[in-house]
Amino acid sequence: MIKRRLFAISLLFNFLFVSLAGYTFYKKGGLSYITSKVYKVSSENKINQLSNYPYRLDRISLFDNLSEKKNSIIFLGDSITDGCEWSELFNNSNIVNRGINSDTTYGILERVHQIVKLNPEKVFLMIGTNDLREGRTIADIRNDYEKIVKEFSEKLPSARIYVQSVIPSSQDKYPGRSQQRIHDLNKEIRELAVKYHLTYIDLYTEMLSDDGKLDPNLTNDGLHLNGNGYIVWKNIIKDYL
């Protein structure tokens, strides 16, 4: 009898604890509260996170040691940019690849000085998909994106800056990169292009399939581009080179 009473009391306390925790979670904002807390921590420590990524450090070190190239055309971005042999694709030795796998808008901000130092003739920027993966708000991504284009506008006044839309992805594999979130981010990028008198290039529409995903003919994993994908990209921007 005593054991049964103790068991019943234990169940009651567990129920009250779970109910209280659930109510607190709800009042705090549910999943959005958790997401905001996770992002706040990552934001506060983003520089340290970048410093602990060996591939990034290797690429930045390489960029620091490469000689400057006159009349350079910079392709700047994350793994989707990093994965292409741009100079060969366009048969243009002036093209320089400054893509880094997993990079973000705040990652670009940490190395934008390298681009300014090159004093390029043109810069093709495509960044933001990894910010979406991290669960950042569109407003936060826009804020960092604006810092990038503002710095380019101020420090590279004679360069042509092309801001390219974030491309689609397969939402079932990459839920953080939903069609709506990508659409919302691209809208902000387009508005920044107008604000700073830059050229906006829509890659998204040309790479979108009828089901709202990245065209399967252009990718092997639903996120990155294969050879066909880079040919589509080339055809979209070739007149700007």
N, C-alpha and C positions, 0 to 999 in steps of 0.2 A: 504493500500500500504506500509506504513512504517513498519507494523508488518511483512509483507511478506519479505521485505528487511532484517529486523533484523533476521528473521528465516533463510533466505538464507545465511546470513553472519555467523550465528551460525553453520549451517551445514558445511560451508566451513572451519571454524576454527576446528571443530570437526574432519573433514576429514583429515586436515593437521596434527592435533595432533596424530590421530591414525596412519597415514602413517609414521610420524616421529618416533613414538614409535615402530612400526613394523620394520622399517629400522634399528633402534638402536638394537632391539632384535636380528635381523638377523646378524648384524655385530658383535655382542658380541658372537655369536655362538649358538643361538637358545636355545632349551631345554637343551642341554649339558651345556650351561652357567648357567642356573638356577640350574641344578643338582649340578654343581660344587660349586656354592655359598651356597646351602643348606648344602652340605656335609662339606664345609669349616667351617660353623658355628657350625655344630654338632661336628666336629673334635676338634675345639678350646674349646668346652665346654663338651667334652665327659666324663671327670671325674665327673663333676657336675651332668650330666645326670645319671651316674651310681649310684651316691650317693643318688639320689632321687627315687630309685626303691626299695620299701620296701621288696619285695620277695628276691631280691639279697642281701640286707643287712641282712635279716634273715638267709639266707643260709651261707653267709660268717661268720656271728657271730657264727653259729652252728659249722662250720668247725674249727673256732679258738678254740672252747671249747672242741672238741672231742679229745680223747687221741690218741697218735700215735700208729700205728700198724706195727709191724715188717713184712717184706716180703710182703708189701702191693702191690696190683695191682690197679692202679688208672684208672678210666674211667672219662675222662675230656672233657667237651663240653657244649652244650647248652641244650635246652628243649628235644631234641631227645635223648640225653644221660641221662638227668635228669629223663625222663619218664620210665626208666627201673629198675627193681629190679635185678641188675646184680649178686649179691652174690647168690641169689636164682636161677637165670637162669642157673648159672654154678655150683651151689651147692659148692661154694667156699667162705668161710668166710673171706679170705684175700682180696677179692675184695671190693674196696671203691668207691662209686659214688661221683664224684665231678662235676656233671653237674648242670648248673643253667639256668633256663628258660630265653630265649631271649639274651643269652650271645653272645659275638662277639670276634674277635681276640684281639681287644684292651681291652675288658673286661677280657679275660684270662690273659693278661699282667699285669693287676692290681692286680691279685691274684695268680700269678705264684709262689710267695714266699711260699704260703701255700703248694703247691705240693713239692717244694724243701725241705721244712722242714720235710716232711714225709719220705724223702729218700726212695722212693718206689723201688721195684724190677723192675716193668714194668709200663709204662704209655701208655694208648690208647687214643689218641687225635683225636677228630672229631669236627671241628669248621669251620665256614665261611658262612653258609647259611644266617645268619642274617646280615652279612656285605653286602651280595648281596642285601638283602631286602632294606638296607639303600641307595643303589645306589652307593656304593663305587667303585672306579676303581679296577680292578684286581691287578694293580701294588701296590696300597695302601694296599690292603688286604695281598698280598704277603709280603710286607715290615713288617707288624706287625706279620705275621705268622713266618717269619724268625727270628724275635726277640725272639719269644717263643722257637723255637727249638734250637736256639743258646744258650739261657740261660739253657735249659735242658742239652744240650751237654756239657756245661762248668761246671755246678754245680751238675749234676747227671751223672758223667762219667761211672759209673758201671751199670746204669739202662738201660733197653731195652725200647726204645721209638718207638712206632708204630703210624705213622700218617695215618689216614684213610680218604679216599675221602669223599667229600660232596655227599650226596645221591640225587637222582632226586626229582623233585617235579612236581605238576600239573601246567603247565605254564599258563593255562587259569585262574586259581585262584591266582597264585603268579607270575605275569609277571616279576618282578625284578629278579626272579630266573629262567631265561630261560635256556634251555638245553645248548645253546652255552656258556653262562656265567659260568654255572657250569662246563662245559667241560674245559673252559679256566682256571678256578681256580684250578681244579684238576690237570691240566698239571703243573701248578706252584708248587703245593704241591708235586707232584711226583719228580720234579726237585730239590726241597729243600731236599727231602728224600735222593736223590743221593748225593747231596752236603755235607750233614752232616752225611752220612753213617747210615741212619735210615731205618726202614722197612716201605715201603708203602703198604697199604692194600686197594684194590679196592672194595669198597662197591657198588659204582655206577652201574657198569655193571650188577651185580647180581640182582639189585632192579629195573632195567629199563624195562618198558613195550615196546611193539612194536611201540607204538605211541609216544615214547619219553618222557613219564611221569613216575612218580613213580607208580609201579605196583599196581593197585587198590586192589589186594588181600592182600596187605601189609599195607594198610592205610585206615583210615576212613575220613580223611580231605584233602588228597592230599599232605600233608607235613610231618606230624608226623607218627610214626609207630604204628601199632597195634600189638597184640601178634604174629601174623604170621610174621610180619616184624622183630621183635626181634629174632625170631627163625632163620630166614635167616641170620641175623647179627651174631648170635651165631655160626652157622655152618661155616661161612666164617672165623671167627677168632679163633675157638676153638683150633686149632693146635698150636696157638701162646701162649696160656695160659699154 
